[in-house]
Amino acid sequence: GAVVSQHPSWVICKSGTSVKIECRSLDFQATTMFWYRQFPKQSLMLMATSNEGSKATYEQGVEKDKFLINHASLTLSTLTVTSAHPEDSSFYICSARVRGSTGELFFGEGSRLTVL
Amino acid sequence: AQRVTQPEKLLSVFKGAPVELKCNYSYSGSPELFWYVQYSRQRLQLLLRHISRESIKGFTADLNKGETSFHLKKPFAQEEDSAMYYCALATGNQFYFGTGTSLTVIP
């Protein structure tokens, strides 16, 4: 099946720094990728929909200047958490849909961000 | 507006007992519905989708358009079924997830 890979899987950073998380579709092209945030023992919260070659669509309440999303190619989307604060500590998950498909999402393994 | 509702946050059943995880959706068009599962320390993965009408790991889910439901069922729960289950609705380019139900199967 299709594989989505995230890197890094765990990152610790100091408050005020920026962190970039990569999401790659390894064996398929994805015109659409989704970024989610998951709090401990809670559900997925959709942050934004990333479309290749265009601006991301952010969900209400998500700061676009805080969470920068770039979908530069059909296999890579990046989420940059700018000027990170401890409250940004969370588990960030990306998912991708096969290009041309209206079917299932394939999920990355997630990236745990800890801001000190 | 909440498009996918999973009313039970936590559900516990004994091994061998039937289990039903509820999911209701809100969508005026033709829905495409999925169940995703997340086992401990693993990534989310697709369990089943309504258009395939198949049974995966003993689970089935039937789309009821009249009741706008897509409940997940299994006649005999197993310990390895303990996980987080998410119902999802796909509409065009958007994917909406429910809040999830944590299922615990008691030995």
Interface residues (C-beta under 8 A of the other chain):
Chain A: T32 F34 Y36 K41 Q42 S43 L44 L46 T49 N51 I93 S95 R97 T102 G103 E104 L105 F107 G108 E109 G110
Chain B: E32 F34 Y36 R43 L44 Q45 L46 R49 Y86 A88 A90 G92 N93 Q94 F95 Y96 F97 G98 T99 G100 S102
